């Protein structure tokens, strides 16, 4: 089975906001002074998984929480498997109240300073503007702290919560800013899942999809690929989680599902199930020998994020810190004109304008109905790119599907959202151009034009709304 990973296509999908990352516990690491670590009981329990950083030791937050909870509340012999789930279950058997456990967890995490948290992977993810919706299954607030550390504005996090409601039912998100959905709750919210049993209840709530937060969540990720990073779930939980969050069957679905999780390939049964049910597994933590054409093996999911960050900035210089605008454009073009139109698309993105640019050569009816139609409906401006290639045959996809749909939708808008451009010598009065588009002022753009001037003029004339950094 081939494990070849197409980085170019992956980065392109992210740049078009087509990928939703799901952040897991494996990314949450804390740093302790080495002498403190060695003097504690943690040295014996977590020595093999700790990372030596000179004067500091880096260990997983959830291992740290397990130790701190047992040190605070536990009596007698500690659980043989020193995990947060097993420690909490043992403490509950010793009649430690759930509220006391939750308060202790919240206190430990809240008191952590930024320099005591290994925020690097979260900050790398925060810098990538293609991730406009981020899901987490963590109870910590490291993703939010990463945005704060980067000086970036986001919507207030949306936190699942049992039994209290997740969010104010009247609260509305700013769609121009990133949204974080904490699927298992969060220490900044009302409640959160600590044990596997509690996580199962949150998963059940997701499946029912009755909460306002969950409805908003599934609307936000409806047509997007799913990328699991650092989510080392048990086998049974991983299977259910992917099925529920994707909201479609494993086989026959349209969403791409990526798994970049630290222990997936070590679980032979889970790995076999996922690889044979349309899941793209990124090779992490395996020592198997690579075959011809197979990808690099990453030591852990954090190393994969390092690679993702390098690939992103190797292919694009776009960050969240640059000037950006709320409005989204749809570039509708003939595949024969891709090279020219892609230059225009790159110039818009360079100036902070979000662009939908369908790079899929297979212009099928199913893809149109499932993906494209939604973007035509939701975009703020629809740019039909006129050329002889685009108008020579009225039955061609771009003409018959995309342009006709946009023309119909345009009639229902208060102001026209059509902004046509001609990129060759086609006259703007050519009868092959739909009449509804001919009646609009059509700007001519050629390769020799200053595309920067074209984009700047578009931003100014349409008074695009800047997003404050």
C-alpha positions in Angstrom: 0.0 0.0 0.0 1.4 3.4 -1.0 2.0 6.0 1.8 2.9 8.8 -0.6 1.8 12.2 0.8 1.1 15.1 -1.5 2.3 18.1 0.4 1.5 20.5 -2.4 -2.1 19.5 -2.6 -2.4 19.4 1.2 -1.1 23.0 1.6 -3.3 24.1 -1.3 -6.4 22.6 0.5 -5.4 24.4 3.7 -5.0 27.7 1.9 -8.5 27.5 0.7 -9.9 26.8 4.2 -10.8 23.2 3.2 -9.1 21.5 6.2 -10.2 21.4 9.8 -7.6 20.3 12.4 -8.6 18.3 15.4 -6.1 18.9 18.2 -5.4 16.1 20.7 -3.6 15.6 24.0 -0.3 14.5 22.5 0.5 18.2 21.6 0.1 19.5 25.2 3.6 19.5 26.8 4.9 21.3 29.9 8.5 22.1 31.0 9.8 21.4 34.5 13.1 22.1 36.0 15.2 18.9 35.8 16.1 18.9 39.5 12.4 19.2 40.4 11.5 16.4 38.1 14.2 14.1 39.3 13.3 14.8 43.0 9.7 13.8 42.4 8.0 10.5 41.8 7.6 11.5 38.2 11.2 10.5 37.4 10.5 6.9 37.9 7.1 6.9 36.2 7.7 9.1 33.2 11.4 9.0 32.6 11.1 7.1 29.3 8.6 9.5 27.8 10.2 12.7 29.1 12.3 14.8 26.8 15.6 16.2 28.1 16.1 19.9 27.3 19.2 20.6 29.4 18.1 22.3 32.6 14.5 21.4 31.8 12.4 18.3 31.2 9.5 18.3 28.8 6.6 15.9 29.6 3.0 15.6 28.5 0.6 17.8 30.5 -1.8 14.9 31.1 0.9 12.8 32.6 1.8 15.7 34.8 -1.8 16.2 35.8 -2.1 12.5 36.7 1.0 12.8 39.0 -0.2 16.1 40.6 -3.7 14.7 41.3 -2.3 11.5 42.9 0.2 13.5 44.9 -2.6 15.8 46.1 -5.4 13.3 46.8 -4.2 9.8 46.5 -3.4 7.3 49.2 -1.9 3.8 49.1 -0.5 2.3 45.9 -0.8 4.3 42.7 -2.5 2.7 39.7 -0.1 0.5 37.7 -0.8 2.4 34.5 -0.2 6.0 35.5 -2.7 7.7 33.2 -5.0 10.6 34.0 -8.1 8.4 33.3 -6.9 5.6 35.7 -5.7 8.0 38.4 -9.1 9.8 38.4 -11.0 6.5 38.6 -8.9 5.4 41.5 -9.4 8.7 43.3 -13.2 8.4 42.8 -13.0 4.9 44.4 -11.3 6.7 47.4 -14.4 9.0 47.5 -12.5 12.1 46.2 -15.2 14.4 44.9 -15.4 15.0 41.1 -15.7 18.8 41.8 -12.4 18.7 43.8 -10.6 16.9 41.0 -11.9 19.3 38.4 -10.9 22.3 40.5 -7.4 21.0 41.0 -7.0 20.3 37.3 -8.1 23.8 36.5 -5.9 25.3 39.1 -2.7 23.5 37.9 -3.3 24.5 34.3 -4.3 28.1 35.0 -1.1 28.7 37.1 1.2 27.5 34.3 3.2 30.4 32.8 3.7 30.6 29.0 7.4 29.7 29.5 6.3 26.5 31.4 4.3 25.4 28.4 5.7 24.1 25.2 3.5 26.3 23.1 5.5 25.9 19.8 3.2 23.5 18.0 0.1 25.5 18.9 1.7 28.7 17.8 2.7 27.2 14.5 -1.0 26.2 13.9 -2.2 29.6 15.0 -0.1 31.3 12.4 -1.6 29.4 9.5 -4.7 31.4 8.3 -6.1 28.5 6.4 -7.3 27.0 9.7 -10.3 29.2 10.3 -12.1 26.5 12.3 -10.1 24.5 14.9 -11.4 21.6 17.0 -9.8 20.3 20.1 -10.5 17.3 22.4 -8.3 18.8 25.1 -9.5 20.2 28.4 -6.5 22.6 28.5 -6.5 26.1 27.0 -3.2 25.9 25.1 -4.7 26.6 21.7 -6.3 29.8 23.0 -3.0 30.8 24.8 -1.1 30.3 21.5 -3.4 32.9 19.7 -2.9 35.3 22.7 0.9 34.7 22.5 0.8 35.5 18.8 -1.2 38.7 19.4 -4.1 37.4 17.2 -7.8 38.0 17.7 -10.2 35.0 17.7 -13.8 34.4 18.6 -14.5 33.4 22.2 -14.0 29.7 22.3 -17.1 27.5 22.1 -17.0 24.8 24.8 -19.1 21.7 25.0 -20.4 21.2 28.5 -22.4 18.5 30.3 -25.0 19.0 31.8 -25.0 22.8 31.4 -25.5 24.4 28.0 -22.3 25.0 25.9 -22.9 28.6 24.9 -25.1 31.6 25.1 -27.9 30.8 22.6 -28.0 34.4 21.4 -24.2 34.8 21.0 -23.0 35.1 17.4 -19.5 34.5 16.1 -17.6 36.8 13.8 -17.0 34.6 10.7 -14.0 36.6 9.8 -12.1 35.5 12.9 -10.9 31.9 13.8 -13.2 29.8 15.9 -12.1 27.1 18.4 -14.6 24.4 19.3 -13.5 22.5 22.5 -15.4 19.3 21.9 -14.7 17.7 25.3 -15.1 21.0 27.3 -12.4 23.3 28.5 -11.2 24.8 31.7 -12.4 28.2 30.5 -15.9 26.8 30.2 -18.5 25.3 32.6 -17.3 21.7 32.6 -15.1 19.2 30.8 -14.4 15.5 30.3 -11.5 13.9 32.3 -12.2 10.2 32.1 -12.9 8.0 29.1 -16.5 7.5 30.3 -17.0 11.2 30.4 -15.5 11.6 26.9 -18.0 9.0 25.7 -20.9 11.1 27.0 -19.5 14.1 25.1 -19.2 12.0 22.0 -22.8 10.9 22.4 -23.8 14.5 22.7 -22.0 15.2 19.4 -23.8 12.3 17.8 -27.2 13.7 18.8 -26.4 17.2 17.5 -29.2 18.9 19.4 -27.1 21.6 21.1 -26.7 25.0 19.4 -23.0 24.7 19.6 -23.0 21.4 17.9 -25.2 22.6 15.1 -22.9 25.5 14.5 -19.9 23.2 14.6 -21.2 20.8 11.9 -22.3 23.7 9.8 -18.7 25.1 10.0 -17.1 21.8 8.9 -19.7 20.5 6.6 -17.7 20.4 3.4 -14.2 20.3 4.9 -11.5 17.6 5.2 -10.7 16.5 8.8 -7.1 16.4 10.1 -6.5 14.6 13.4 -3.2 15.7 15.0 -2.0 14.2 18.2 -5.2 12.4 19.1 -4.1 9.1 20.4 -7.5 7.7 21.2 -8.2 4.1 22.2 -9.2 2.0 19.2 -12.9 1.9 19.9 -13.0 5.7 20.5 -11.1 6.6 17.4 -13.4 4.6 15.1 -16.5 6.2 16.6 -15.0 9.7 16.8 -14.0 9.8 13.1 -17.4 8.5 12.0 -19.3 11.1 14.1 -17.2 14.2 13.4 -17.1 13.4 9.6 -20.8 12.9 9.7 -20.6 10.4 6.8 -19.8 6.7 6.3 -16.1 5.6 6.1 -16.7 4.2 2.6 -18.5 6.3 0.1 -18.0 9.6 1.8 -16.7 12.7 0.1 -14.5 14.1 2.9 -10.8 13.5 3.0 -9.8 12.3 6.5 -6.1 12.6 7.7 -4.8 11.0 10.8 -1.5 12.3 12.2 -1.6 10.7 15.6 1.3 9.4 17.6 0.2 5.8 18.4 -2.1 5.0 15.5 0.4 2.9 13.6 1.4 1.0 16.7 -2.1 -0.2 17.2 -2.1 -2.9 14.5 -5.9 -3.5 14.4 -6.8 0.2 14.4 -4.2 1.0 11.7 -5.5 -1.9 9.5 -9.1 -0.7 10.0 -8.3 3.0 9.1 -6.0 2.3 6.2 -8.7 0.0 4.6 -11.5 2.4 5.2 -10.4 5.5 3.2 -8.3 7.2 5.9 -5.0 8.8 5.0 -2.6 8.0 7.8 0.5 10.1 8.1 3.4 7.9 9.3 4.2 8.8 12.9 6.2 6.9 15.5 6.8 3.7 13.5 10.2 2.1 13.0 9.2 0.1 9.9 11.5 0.3 6.9 10.2 2.6 4.2 9.4 1.2 0.8 9.9 3.0 -2.6 8.0 6.3 -2.8 6.9 6.2 0.9 7.0 9.3 3.1 9.2 10.3 5.9 8.3 8.9 9.3 7.8 11.5 11.9 8.9 10.8 15.5 5.7 12.4 16.9 2.8 14.6 15.9 4.7 17.7 17.0 7.5 16.9 14.5 4.7 16.6 11.8 3.5 20.1 12.7 7.1 21.4 12.3 7.1 19.9 8.8 3.6 21.4 8.1 4.9 24.8 9.2 7.9 24.5 7.0 5.9 23.4 4.0 3.3 26.2 4.5 5.9 28.9 4.5 7.9 27.2 1.8 4.8 27.5 -0.5 3.2 30.7 0.7 4.3 33.7 2.8 0.8 34.3 4.1 0.4 34.6 7.9 -2.4 35.8 10.1 -0.4 38.9 11.0 -0.6 40.5 7.6 -3.5 42.8 6.5 -6.6 40.7 5.9 -10.1 41.2 4.8 -13.4 39.7 5.8 -14.8 39.2 2.3 -14.3 36.0 0.3 -14.0 35.8 -3.5 -14.9 33.0 -5.9 -12.7 32.8 -9.0 -14.6 31.0 -11.7 -12.5 30.0 -14.7 -11.9 27.6 -17.5 -9.3 24.9 -16.7 -7.4 25.9 -19.9 -6.8 29.4 -18.3 -5.5 28.0 -14.9 -2.0 29.3 -15.3 -3.1 32.9 -15.8 -5.9 32.9 -13.2 -3.7 31.3 -10.6 -1.4 34.4 -10.8 -4.4 36.6 -10.1 -5.5 34.3 -7.2 -2.0 34.5 -5.7 -2.0 38.3 -5.9 -5.4 38.5 -4.1 -4.1 36.2 -1.3 -0.8 38.2 -1.1 -3.0 41.2 -0.2 -5.0 39.3 2.4 -8.1 38.5 0.4 -9.6 35.0 0.9 -10.1 33.3 -2.5 -11.9 30.1 -3.5 -10.0 28.7 -6.5 -11.1 25.2 -7.5 -7.9 23.4 -8.4 -9.7 20.1 -9.2 -9.6 19.3 -12.9 -12.5 16.8 -12.5 -15.5 19.1 -12.8 -18.2 16.6 -12.0 -21.8 17.2 -11.2 -21.4 15.6 -7.8 -18.5 17.8 -6.8 -20.5 20.8 -7.9 -23.6 19.9 -5.9 -21.6 18.9 -2.8 -18.9 21.5 -2.7 -18.9 24.2 -5.3 -22.5 25.4 -5.0 -22.1 26.2 -1.3 -19.0 28.4 -2.0 -20.8 30.2 -4.9 -23.7 30.9 -2.5 -21.5 32.0 0.5 -18.9 34.1 -1.3 -19.1 37.9 -1.1 -18.0 38.4 -4.7 -18.1 36.1 -7.7 -15.5 36.8 -10.4 -16.3 35.1 -13.7 -13.0 35.0 -15.6 -14.0 35.5 -19.3 -11.9 34.1 -22.1 -12.5 32.4 -25.4 -11.9 29.1 -23.6 -14.6 29.9 -21.1 -17.3 31.0 -23.6 -16.7 28.9 -26.7 -19.1 26.2 -25.5 -22.1 27.1 -23.4 -22.4 23.5 -22.2 -19.0 23.6 -20.6 -18.9 23.2 -16.8 -17.7 26.7 -15.9 -20.4 28.4 -18.1 -23.3 26.1 -17.6 -22.8 25.3 -13.9 -20.9 28.0 -12.1 -21.8 31.1 -14.0 -25.5 30.2 -14.4 -25.8 29.5 -10.7 -24.1 32.8 -9.7 -26.4 34.7 -12.1 -29.5 33.2 -10.5 -28.2 33.9 -7.0 -27.3 37.4 -8.0 -31.0 38.3 -8.5 -31.6 37.6 -4.8 -28.9 40.0 -3.5 -29.4 43.6 -2.6 -26.4 44.6 -4.8 -24.8 42.6 -7.5 -21.9 40.5 -6.4 -20.7 39.7 -10.0 -17.3 41.2 -10.8 -16.2 39.9 -14.3 -12.7 40.1 -15.8 -11.6 39.4 -19.3 -8.1 37.8 -19.6 -7.7 37.7 -23.4 -8.8 39.6 -26.5 -12.5 38.6 -26.2 -14.6 41.8 -26.7 -16.8 42.7 -23.7 -19.7 42.9 -26.1 -19.2 39.3 -27.4 -22.7 37.7 -27.6 -21.4 34.5 -26.2 -20.9 36.2 -22.8 -24.2 35.8 -20.8 -26.2 39.0 -21.1 -26.4 39.4 -17.3 -22.6 39.7 -17.3 -22.3 41.8 -20.4 -24.5 44.4 -18.7 -21.9 44.8 -16.0 -18.7 46.8 -16.3 -16.1 44.3 -17.3 -12.4 44.9 -16.5 -9.7 43.7 -18.8 -6.8 41.9 -17.2 -3.8 40.6 -19.2 -0.6 38.9 -18.1 1.3 42.1 -18.9 -1.0 44.1 -16.5 0.2 45.1 -13.1 -1.8 42.5 -11.2 -1.0 44.3 -7.9 -2.7 47.4 -9.2 -5.8 45.4 -10.3 -6.1 43.8 -6.8 -5.5 47.1 -5.0 -8.2 48.7 -7.1 -10.6 45.9 -6.4 -10.0 46.3 -2.6 -10.6 50.0 -2.8 -13.5 50.1 -5.1 -15.4 47.4 -3.3 -14.4 48.8 0.1 -13.4 45.5 1.6 -13.5 45.3 5.3 -10.1 45.0 7.0 -9.7 42.5 9.9 -7.9 44.1 12.8 -4.8 42.1 13.9 
